[in-house]
Amino acid sequence: MLNRDAILTANDLPREKVQTREWGEGAYVFVATMTGTERDSFEQTMLEGRKAGTPNLNNIRARLAVRVIVDDQGNRIFRDEDAEALGRKSAKVLDRVFEVAQRLNGLGDKDVKALEGN
């Protein structure tokens, strides 16, 4: 059985390189796994400004991307406020980033359904 120190020091936040050639030849970004606190904060944005019974999916790809695109040291390169501007970039690239972010962070349809119920 794991002890407290083993759990708290475990490297459980992998990141993955995603090609973004549409943003420049040979371009790529790193997509990170969010912490529990970061995911809770992201999910909270899905509840804000929503109609009763439906999550706020407006600009969802960019809103997630600004939270998970990081530099090679794992530091975010965007602020939450950048989501609107990033949302005006290629949907194809944002979808690629979004799919990796969903997989790394365990986000899927079941999570949207859970938010609908809250």
N, C-alpha and C positions, 0 to 999 in steps of 0.2 A: 504494500500500500504506500502511496506517496505521502510525504509529509508536507507541511506548510512551505518550507523553503524550496523544496523541489518544484512545487506548483508555481510559486511566485517568481522563480528564476527560469522557468521553462521558456524556451524560445518558440512561442506558438503563434507568432504573427508574421507568417511568410508574405513575401511580395513576389509578383510575377511581372516579367517584362512583356509589354504588349507593343507590337509594331503599329506605328501611326504614320506610315509613309505619305499619307495625304497631307500631313503637316510639314513634310520635308523629306528629302531623299535620305533613307537610312534612319529616319526618326523613330523613336520609341519613347515610351513612358513606363514607369513602374506603377503597378496597381497593388495596393497594400490591403492586408487584412485589418479591419477595424478592431479596436478594443471593445469590450462590452459597453463601456461608457459612451464611446463614439457611436456605436450602433444604436443605442438607446436615444441619443441626441438626433441621429438621422431619422429614426422612426417617429420621433416627436414631430419633425417637420412634415411628416405625412399626415399627421392629425390636424395640423394648423390650417385654417382657411378651407376646410373641407365641408362638403355638404353632408348632412346627416346620413350615416350609414355607408359612406364611400371615402376611401383614403384620397388624399391630395396627390395625384399623380402628375400634376403640371410640371413639366421640365424635369421629370424624375431622373433621366439619364445624366443630365448635367449636374443636378443636385447631388447625386451619388458620386459622380466623377470628381467633383471638386474636393470631396472628402477622402478619396482613396488614391488619387494620383500623387505620387511622392517622388522625391529625388533619390539618388543612389544611397543616401544615408537614411532614408525612411521618413524624411521631413516633408510635410505637405507643401506643395508649390502653389496652391490656390487657396483663397479665402472663401468662405461660404458666399460672400457677396459677388463672387466671380461667376456664379452659376448662370445668371442671365446671359452674360457675354459668352460663356462657353457653350450655352445652349444654342447659340447662333452658328456654331461650327458644324462640320459634317456629321449628319446623323449616322452615317456608316461607321465612322471612327468612334463616335460616342457609344454606339451599340456594341462595338468590339470591346471597349473598356467596360461597359456596363455588364456584359456577359461574364467577363473575368471577375469583376467585382462581386457579382451575384454568387458565383461559384466559390470564391475565396471566403466570402462572408456568410454563406449559408442562407442567402436571401432567395426567396422564390414565391410562387403563387400562394403557398400555405401561409406565408407571413403577411401577404396582402389580405388574405381572408381573415386572419387573426385581427388585423388592424380594423377591418370592416366591422368586426364584432365588438370592438371597444368603443 
